[in-house]
Amino acid sequence: MPIIQRTTFPVSDAFSSDVLKTTVDIAKRTTGYISSFHGLQVEDSNIGYFIGVWTSSEAYTSFVQGKDYSEFVASIKSVTSSELQIHYVDVAVNPETALLAPVTELVHFTMKAGVPVEDTYDLFAELASGLDQAAGGHPPAYWGRTGNSNEVQVYVGWDTVETHWDAVKEGTHLHSVIQKLLERSDFVLGHTRLTKSAA
């Protein structure tokens, strides 16, 4: 089962794709590394994303515990203006379809106090099913619990930012599902146009 590792960071003046090539080269040395992507947030170009894909949680854990991980993190820190946020999720589908879409929606949900994350799984499954049927989408959408027990990330591919907002506007089934999730969680959402790193 693939692992998606997403690093979110505030970009510094040193940010460039060339600098992140070092990050990619370090990840490539890892057994189980598949691919990586990077991009800036559409809504706020001061926020950057680096997304890595590994074959399994075992491969990713081996990387995190290995000698190259500190160098990997340091390479991303070299283009940031403050702290990184690093999260990972297991997914049961090919994750690259959403990441290769013209626009990728990235959402991070944090459960409200007293809400067990397991109680939201049916809603996230319903959300993903609806997103897969949405006009302008690039299915499959996918979601997963992060390494932190009360957080869930969602990844969705779209033709445009506008097609996303149209799919979840008030009066749609997706809107009602999202409202139920917002009763149970807080969220941070961003769109990005990702570039896949060279193999």
C-alpha positions as CSV (number, residue, x, y, z in Angstrom):
1,M,0.0,0.0,0.0
2,P,1.6,3.3,-1.1
3,I,2.5,6.0,1.4
4,I,2.1,9.7,0.7
5,Q,4.4,12.0,2.6
6,R,3.5,15.7,2.4
7,T,5.7,18.5,3.6
8,T,4.1,21.9,3.8
9,F,6.4,24.9,4.3
10,P,6.5,28.7,4.1
11,V,8.9,29.5,1.3
12,S,11.9,31.8,1.6
13,D,13.6,33.9,-1.0
14,A,15.9,30.9,-1.6
15,F,13.0,28.7,-2.9
16,S,13.5,27.3,-6.4
17,S,12.9,24.0,-8.1
18,D,16.7,23.7,-8.6
19,V,17.2,23.7,-4.8
20,L,14.6,21.0,-4.4
21,K,16.4,18.8,-6.8
22,T,18.8,18.0,-4.0
23,T,15.8,16.9,-1.9
24,V,14.7,14.6,-4.7
25,D,18.2,13.2,-5.2
26,I,18.3,12.3,-1.5
27,A,14.9,10.6,-1.6
28,K,15.9,8.6,-4.7
29,R,18.6,6.9,-2.7
30,T,15.8,5.3,-0.6
31,T,14.6,1.7,-1.2
32,G,10.9,2.0,-2.0
33,Y,10.9,5.5,-3.3
34,I,8.5,5.9,-6.2
35,S,8.2,9.6,-7.1
36,S,7.9,13.2,-5.8
37,F,6.1,16.4,-6.7
38,H,6.4,20.0,-5.7
39,G,4.4,23.2,-6.1
40,L,3.3,26.5,-4.6
41,Q,-0.2,27.0,-3.2
42,V,-2.6,28.8,-5.6
43,E,-4.2,30.9,-2.8
44,D,-0.9,31.9,-1.2
45,S,2.3,31.6,-3.2
46,N,4.3,31.9,0.1
47,I,3.3,28.3,1.0
48,G,5.1,25.4,-0.7
49,Y,4.5,21.7,-0.9
50,F,6.8,18.8,-1.4
51,I,5.1,15.4,-1.8
52,G,6.9,12.1,-1.8
53,V,5.4,8.7,-2.7
54,W,6.8,5.4,-1.3
55,T,5.8,1.8,-1.9
56,S,4.8,1.1,1.7
57,S,4.8,2.3,5.2
58,E,7.8,0.0,5.9
59,A,9.8,1.6,3.2
60,Y,8.9,5.1,4.4
61,T,9.7,4.2,8.0
62,S,13.0,2.8,7.0
63,F,13.8,6.1,5.3
64,V,12.8,8.2,8.3
65,Q,14.9,6.1,10.6
66,G,17.9,6.0,8.2
67,K,21.0,8.1,7.8
68,D,19.6,10.2,4.9
69,Y,16.5,11.6,6.5
70,S,18.2,14.4,8.4
71,E,19.8,15.6,5.2
72,F,16.5,15.3,3.4
73,V,14.7,17.5,6.0
74,A,17.7,20.0,6.0
75,S,17.4,20.4,2.2
76,I,13.8,21.4,2.4
77,K,14.5,23.7,5.4
78,S,17.1,25.5,3.2
79,V,14.2,27.0,1.2
80,T,11.8,27.8,4.0
81,S,11.3,30.8,6.2
82,S,10.1,28.8,9.3
83,E,9.0,25.4,10.5
84,L,8.0,22.5,8.3
85,Q,4.8,20.5,8.7
86,I,5.4,16.8,7.7
87,H,2.6,14.3,7.5
88,Y,2.1,10.9,5.9
89,V,-0.9,8.7,5.0
90,D,-1.4,5.2,3.7
91,V,-3.5,5.1,0.6
92,A,-5.1,2.1,-1.2
93,V,-5.1,3.5,-4.7
94,N,-2.6,4.9,-7.2
95,P,-1.9,8.3,-5.8
96,E,-0.4,9.9,-8.9
97,T,-3.6,10.5,-10.8
98,A,-4.6,13.3,-8.4
99,L,-1.1,14.6,-8.1
100,L,-0.7,14.8,-11.9
101,A,-4.0,16.6,-12.4
102,P,-3.9,20.3,-13.6
103,V,-4.9,21.3,-10.0
104,T,-4.6,19.3,-6.9
105,E,-6.7,20.0,-3.8
106,L,-5.0,19.3,-0.5
107,V,-7.0,19.3,2.7
108,H,-5.9,18.6,6.3
109,F,-8.6,17.9,8.8
110,T,-8.1,18.0,12.6
111,M,-10.8,16.5,14.7
112,K,-12.5,18.7,17.3
113,A,-11.9,17.8,21.0
114,G,-13.7,14.6,22.0
115,V,-14.4,13.4,18.4
116,P,-12.8,10.0,17.7
117,V,-11.3,10.1,14.2
118,E,-12.8,6.6,13.6
119,D,-16.3,8.1,13.8
120,T,-15.6,10.2,10.7
121,Y,-14.4,7.4,8.4
122,D,-17.9,6.8,6.9
123,L,-18.1,10.5,6.0
124,F,-14.7,10.5,4.4
125,A,-15.6,7.5,2.4
126,E,-18.8,9.1,1.3
127,L,-16.9,12.3,0.4
128,A,-14.3,10.5,-1.7
129,S,-17.1,8.5,-3.5
130,G,-18.9,11.7,-4.4
131,L,-15.7,13.5,-5.4
132,D,-14.9,10.6,-7.8
133,Q,-18.2,11.3,-9.6
134,A,-17.8,15.1,-9.7
135,A,-17.6,16.8,-13.1
136,G,-14.0,18.1,-13.7
137,G,-12.5,15.7,-11.2
138,H,-9.6,13.3,-11.8
139,P,-10.5,10.2,-9.7
140,P,-9.7,8.5,-7.6
141,A,-9.8,11.0,-4.7
142,Y,-8.3,9.5,-1.6
143,W,-7.9,10.2,2.1
144,G,-6.1,8.7,5.1
145,R,-5.4,9.1,8.7
146,T,-2.0,10.8,9.3
147,G,0.6,9.6,11.8
148,N,-1.2,11.9,14.3
149,S,-4.2,10.0,15.6
150,N,-6.8,12.8,15.2
151,E,-5.9,14.1,11.7
152,V,-7.0,13.1,8.2
153,Q,-5.7,14.3,4.9
154,V,-7.6,14.4,1.6
155,Y,-6.2,14.6,-1.9
156,V,-8.3,15.4,-5.0
157,G,-7.4,16.1,-8.6
158,W,-9.3,18.8,-10.6
159,D,-9.4,20.4,-14.0
160,T,-9.4,23.8,-12.3
161,V,-9.9,25.4,-8.9
162,E,-13.3,26.6,-10.2
163,T,-14.5,23.1,-11.0
164,H,-13.8,22.1,-7.4
165,W,-15.8,24.9,-5.9
166,D,-18.7,24.2,-8.3
167,A,-18.7,20.6,-7.3
168,V,-19.1,21.4,-3.6
169,K,-21.3,24.5,-3.8
170,E,-24.4,24.9,-1.5
171,G,-27.2,22.6,-2.5
172,T,-25.0,19.7,-3.6
173,H,-24.7,16.3,-1.8
174,L,-21.0,17.0,-1.4
175,H,-21.7,20.2,0.4
176,S,-23.9,18.4,2.9
177,V,-21.2,15.8,3.5
178,I,-18.6,18.5,4.1
179,Q,-20.9,20.3,6.5
180,K,-21.2,17.2,8.6
181,L,-17.4,16.8,8.6
182,L,-17.0,20.5,9.7
183,E,-19.3,19.8,12.7
184,R,-16.6,17.3,13.8
185,S,-13.4,18.8,12.6
186,D,-11.4,21.9,11.6
187,F,-9.6,22.0,8.3
188,V,-6.9,23.8,6.2
189,L,-7.4,23.7,2.4
190,G,-5.2,24.7,-0.4
191,H,-4.9,24.1,-4.2
192,T,-1.6,23.6,-6.0
193,R,-0.3,22.9,-9.5
194,L,2.3,20.3,-8.9
195,T,5.3,19.5,-11.0
196,K,6.6,15.9,-11.0
197,S,10.3,15.6,-10.3
198,A,12.4,14.0,-13.0
199,A,12.9,10.2,-12.6
